[in-house]
Amino acid sequence: MQSELLAAIAGFLGLLVGVAVGAALRRRAGRRAHEADLPARTELPQGIAEVLAALPSSAVVLDSADQVLRASPAARAYGIVRDNELVISDVLALARQVRRDGVIRETEIEVAVRRFGPEVTSFAVRVAPLGGTGLVLVLAEDQTEQRRVEAVRRDFVANISHELKTPVGALSLLAETISDASDDPDAVRRFTGRMQQETNRLTSVIQDLITLSRIQGAEPMANPESVDVQSVLDEAYDSVRTAAEAKEIEVVISGAEDLTALGDESLLATAVRNLMANAVAYSPERTRVSVSAAANEKTVEIHVADQGIGISPQDVERIFERFYRVDAARSRATGGTGLGLAIVKHIMTHHRGEVTVWSKEGSGSTFTLRLPGPQDRERPRPGENSDREAAQ
């Protein structure tokens, strides 16, 4: 009886093994049949390589076995391809689906690029079959900068809405209060003064927006004029004198005598005024703001240094963004619009110059404007000497 039971069990196990082996053979035969329909390719069809070389996107071509047949340098640099393998599992799964049904598919992925630090690079991916060859083309376009610009645009709209809404709301409330207190002259005078402050704040925001829109994206000046640096510094100081005296801050101007730079005097005065206004606003009472100028063979530099609260390293990277504030509460208390440093940056770009900053928390900040000097005009532009020689 026991021997019969063992024989039955052995027969059942043999049947299971036979079924499993048969299924495996059928799957293998199916794969071979599929591979016969899609023969493996070891080279690209004629003309494809030239097209891929001209594409700005990262490009990868997979063969019928999911091996990388061709990958652009960008695809390898971004880590999409490593050791001739497509390492993004979601994209690889998408490529297999495209190979099966021939339908073009799109998706978005994020890749951590080590050589660019911890930041994540965003890609818009498009996967398409290459005819009936069994090859699949993967195109990945870097969308990181586009997303950053969109985020900046959204922040700008939100910030400008807030900056305009605050004084407008205050004016509406003050007007209503004055109407209710029309029989109280002292209250009317007090609230009228408040209305004047909010009006000035609103005017400053609008004026800064007008200035920013005028210079943002403008081409560098083709024919800059000679500008007296001392006049620029004096004009900027006149606009901050009252605020500096109210805080007993000493503003010292030096080194600008007989210096000239190339540019637009009113725009340069605006840039220096914004830097001096920030220096006064963010400095403690009874401190010093130093404004100095110096020149070398090619450039003129204007330095605005304060003894204020300083700027943290993470804030230094963003202070030239529109509406970015190191201390939002303090900026609003001092009447800042958050556009001053953005305006300075665009003015320097318009002048073919630059603005840099050194800062240490608790020790103050120094902003430097570098401008073309008058010698820059005297130096011939590329091709001018040959043109003159040809004319002679």
C-alpha positions in Angstrom: 0.0 0.0 0.0 2.8 2.4 0.9 4.7 1.6 -2.3 1.6 2.4 -4.3 1.2 5.8 -2.5 4.8 6.7 -3.2 4.4 5.7 -6.8 1.4 7.9 -7.1 3.2 10.9 -5.6 6.2 10.4 -7.9 3.9 10.3 -10.9 2.1 13.5 -9.8 5.4 15.3 -9.3 6.6 14.1 -12.7 3.4 15.5 -14.3 3.9 18.9 -12.6 7.5 19.0 -13.8 6.4 18.1 -17.3 3.8 20.8 -17.4 6.3 23.4 -16.1 8.9 22.4 -18.7 6.3 22.5 -21.4 5.2 26.0 -20.4 8.8 27.2 -20.3 9.4 25.8 -23.7 6.3 27.5 -25.1 7.3 30.9 -23.6 10.8 30.5 -25.0 9.4 29.6 -28.4 7.2 32.7 -28.2 10.1 35.0 -27.5 12.1 33.5 -30.3 9.2 34.0 -32.7 8.9 37.6 -31.5 12.6 38.2 -31.9 12.3 36.7 -35.3 9.8 39.4 -36.2 12.1 42.0 -34.7 15.6 41.1 -35.8 18.4 42.4 -33.5 20.2 45.4 -35.0 23.8 46.3 -34.3 23.9 49.5 -36.3 21.5 52.4 -36.9 19.6 52.8 -40.1 21.2 55.1 -42.6 20.8 58.8 -41.8 19.6 58.3 -38.2 23.0 59.0 -36.6 23.2 62.3 -38.4 19.7 63.3 -37.2 20.5 62.3 -33.6 23.7 64.4 -33.7 21.7 67.5 -34.6 19.1 67.1 -31.9 19.5 69.4 -28.8 17.9 66.8 -26.5 19.6 63.9 -24.8 19.0 60.9 -27.2 19.2 57.2 -26.6 18.5 54.4 -29.1 17.6 50.9 -27.7 17.8 47.7 -29.7 15.3 44.9 -29.5 17.1 43.5 -26.4 16.9 46.8 -24.6 20.6 47.4 -25.0 21.8 50.9 -25.8 22.8 51.1 -29.4 23.6 54.8 -29.4 23.5 57.5 -26.7 24.4 61.1 -26.9 27.1 62.5 -24.5 24.4 64.5 -22.7 22.5 61.3 -21.9 25.6 59.8 -20.3 26.5 63.0 -18.5 23.1 63.3 -16.9 23.2 59.7 -15.8 20.4 58.4 -18.0 22.7 55.9 -19.5 25.4 54.0 -17.7 27.6 51.2 -19.1 25.4 51.0 -22.2 22.2 50.5 -20.2 19.2 52.7 -19.8 19.1 53.0 -16.0 15.8 54.8 -15.6 13.4 52.0 -15.0 10.2 54.0 -15.8 11.6 55.0 -19.2 12.8 51.4 -19.9 9.3 50.1 -19.2 7.9 52.8 -21.5 10.3 51.8 -24.2 9.1 48.2 -24.0 5.5 49.2 -24.3 6.3 51.4 -27.4 8.1 48.4 -29.0 5.1 46.2 -28.5 2.4 48.4 -29.8 4.3 51.1 -31.8 2.5 54.0 -30.0 4.5 57.1 -29.2 4.5 57.9 -25.4 5.6 60.8 -23.3 6.4 61.2 -19.6 8.3 63.4 -17.2 11.2 62.2 -15.0 13.6 63.6 -12.4 17.2 62.6 -12.3 19.7 63.4 -9.5 22.9 64.5 -11.3 25.9 64.0 -9.0 28.2 66.4 -10.8 25.7 69.2 -10.5 25.3 68.7 -6.7 22.2 67.5 -4.9 19.8 69.3 -7.2 17.4 67.3 -9.3 17.2 67.7 -13.1 13.7 67.5 -14.6 13.3 66.0 -18.1 10.4 65.8 -20.5 10.8 62.3 -22.2 9.4 61.2 -25.5 9.7 57.6 -26.6 9.0 56.5 -30.2 9.6 53.5 -32.4 12.1 53.7 -35.3 10.1 52.3 -38.1 9.7 48.5 -38.0 13.3 47.8 -37.0 12.6 46.9 -33.4 14.7 50.0 -32.4 13.3 52.5 -29.9 14.3 56.2 -29.7 14.2 57.9 -26.3 14.5 61.8 -26.3 14.9 63.6 -23.0 14.8 67.4 -22.9 16.0 69.3 -19.8 13.1 71.2 -18.4 14.9 72.5 -15.2 15.5 76.0 -16.4 12.0 76.3 -17.8 10.5 75.2 -14.6 12.6 77.6 -12.6 11.5 80.5 -14.9 7.9 79.5 -14.4 8.3 79.4 -10.6 10.0 82.9 -10.7 7.1 84.2 -12.8 4.5 82.8 -10.4 6.4 84.3 -7.4 6.6 87.6 -9.2 2.9 87.7 -9.8 2.1 86.8 -6.2 4.6 89.3 -4.8 3.5 92.2 -7.0 -0.1 91.5 -6.1 0.8 91.6 -2.4 2.9 94.7 -2.7 0.2 96.6 -4.5 -2.7 95.2 -2.4 -1.2 96.3 0.9 -0.9 100.1 0.3 -4.2 100.2 -1.7 -6.0 98.4 1.2 -4.5 100.7 3.7 -5.5 103.8 1.7 -9.1 102.5 1.5 -9.2 101.9 5.2 -7.7 105.3 6.0 -10.1 107.1 3.7 -13.0 105.4 5.5 -11.6 106.4 8.9 -11.2 110.0 7.8 -14.8 110.1 6.6 -16.0 108.9 10.0 -13.7 111.3 11.9 -14.5 114.4 9.7 -15.4 116.4 12.8 -12.1 115.8 14.5 -9.3 117.9 12.9 -6.5 116.2 14.8 -7.6 112.8 13.7 -8.0 114.0 10.1 -4.4 115.4 10.1 -3.0 112.2 11.6 -4.8 109.9 9.2 -4.0 112.2 6.3 -0.3 111.8 7.1 -0.7 108.0 7.1 -2.3 108.2 3.7 0.6 110.2 2.4 3.0 107.5 3.6 1.0 104.7 1.9 0.8 106.8 -1.3 4.6 107.3 -1.3 5.0 103.6 -0.8 2.7 102.8 -3.7 4.5 105.3 -5.9 7.8 103.7 -5.0 6.6 100.3 -6.0 5.2 101.5 -9.3 8.3 103.6 -10.1 10.6 100.6 -9.4 8.4 98.4 -11.7 8.6 101.0 -14.5 12.4 101.2 -14.1 12.8 97.4 -14.0 10.6 96.9 -17.1 12.5 99.5 -19.0 15.9 98.0 -18.4 15.1 94.3 -18.1 16.1 92.4 -21.2 17.4 95.6 -22.8 20.5 95.2 -25.0 23.8 96.6 -23.7 24.3 100.3 -24.5 25.8 100.7 -27.9 26.9 104.3 -27.4 27.4 105.0 -23.7 28.3 108.6 -22.6 31.1 109.7 -20.3 29.7 110.1 -16.8 31.2 112.0 -13.9 31.4 109.5 -11.1 31.4 112.2 -8.4 28.2 113.7 -9.7 26.6 110.2 -9.6 27.6 109.7 -6.0 26.5 113.2 -4.9 23.1 112.7 -6.5 22.6 109.4 -4.8 23.6 110.8 -1.4 21.2 113.6 -1.7 18.3 111.1 -1.9 19.3 109.2 1.3 20.7 112.2 3.3 17.5 112.6 5.3 17.2 108.9 6.3 20.9 108.8 7.2 20.7 111.9 9.4 17.6 110.5 11.1 19.6 107.5 12.2 22.8 109.5 12.8 24.6 107.4 10.2 27.8 109.0 8.8 28.0 108.7 5.0 31.6 109.1 3.8 32.3 109.5 0.0 35.9 109.3 -1.3 38.0 108.6 -4.3 35.6 109.8 -7.0 37.2 113.1 -7.9 38.1 113.4 -11.6 36.8 109.8 -12.3 34.7 109.2 -15.4 32.9 106.0 -16.5 30.9 105.0 -19.5 27.1 104.8 -19.2 23.9 106.5 -18.4 24.1 109.0 -15.6 20.5 108.7 -14.4 20.6 104.9 -14.3 23.9 104.8 -12.6 22.6 107.2 -10.0 19.6 104.9 -9.5 21.9 101.9 -8.9 24.1 103.7 -6.4 21.1 105.2 -4.7 19.5 101.8 -4.2 22.7 100.4 -2.7 23.1 103.4 -0.4 19.4 103.3 0.7 19.8 99.6 1.6 23.0 100.4 3.5 21.3 103.0 5.6 18.1 101.0 6.1 20.0 97.9 7.3 22.6 99.6 9.5 22.3 100.4 13.2 22.1 103.9 14.4 25.4 105.9 14.7 27.4 103.8 12.4 29.1 104.5 9.1 28.4 103.9 5.4 31.5 104.2 3.2 31.1 105.0 -0.5 34.3 104.9 -2.5 35.4 104.8 -6.1 38.6 103.6 -7.8 39.8 103.0 -11.4 42.3 100.9 -13.2 43.2 100.6 -16.9 39.9 99.1 -18.0 37.2 99.6 -15.3 35.8 101.9 -12.7 34.7 100.4 -9.4 32.2 101.9 -6.9 32.1 100.3 -3.5 29.2 100.8 -0.9 30.2 99.4 2.5 28.1 99.4 5.7 28.4 98.2 9.2 25.0 96.6 9.2 23.5 93.2 10.1 25.2 91.4 7.1 23.7 88.7 4.9 23.8 84.9 5.3 25.5 82.8 2.6 22.2 81.2 1.5 20.6 84.7 1.2 23.6 86.1 -0.8 22.7 83.8 -3.7 19.2 85.2 -3.9 19.3 88.9 -3.0 19.3 90.0 -6.6 16.0 88.3 -7.3 12.9 90.4 -7.6 11.0 90.9 -4.3 13.4 88.7 -2.4 14.0 90.1 1.1 16.5 88.9 3.7 14.2 90.2 6.4 10.7 90.8 5.1 9.4 92.5 8.2 12.3 94.9 8.4 12.1 95.7 4.7 8.4 96.7 5.0 9.1 98.7 8.1 11.8 100.7 6.2 9.6 101.0 3.1 11.6 98.8 0.8 9.9 97.4 -2.3 12.2 94.3 -2.8 13.1 95.5 -6.3 16.1 97.6 -5.6 18.9 95.0 -6.0 17.2 93.5 -9.0 17.2 96.9 -10.6 20.9 97.3 -9.8 21.7 94.0 -11.4 19.9 94.8 -14.6 21.4 98.3 -14.8 24.9 96.7 -14.6 24.1 94.3 -17.3 22.8 97.1 -19.5 26.2 98.9 -18.9 28.3 95.8 -19.7 29.3 95.7 -16.1 28.6 93.6 -13.0 27.6 93.9 -9.4 29.1 91.7 -6.7 28.7 91.5 -2.9 30.8 90.5 0.1 29.0 90.1 3.4 29.4 88.5 6.8 26.6 88.3 9.3 27.1 90.8 12.1 30.0 92.6 10.3 28.2 94.3 7.4 28.2 94.1 3.6 30.1 95.6 0.7 28.5 95.9 -2.8 30.8 96.6 -5.7 29.8 98.0 -9.1 32.2 97.5 -12.0 31.8 99.7 -15.0 33.7 100.2 -18.3 36.2 103.0 -17.9 36.7 105.8 -20.5 39.7 103.8 -21.9 37.2 101.1 -23.1 35.9 103.5 -25.7 39.4 104.3 -27.0 40.2 100.7 -27.5 39.3 99.6 -31.1 36.5 97.1 -31.4 37.3 93.8 -33.2 37.8 94.4 -36.9 38.1 98.2 -36.6 41.9 98.3 -37.3 41.5 96.2 -40.4 38.6 98.4 -41.7 40.7 101.5 -41.2 43.7 100.0 -42.9 41.5 98.9 -45.8 40.1 102.5 -46.1 43.6 103.9 -46.2 
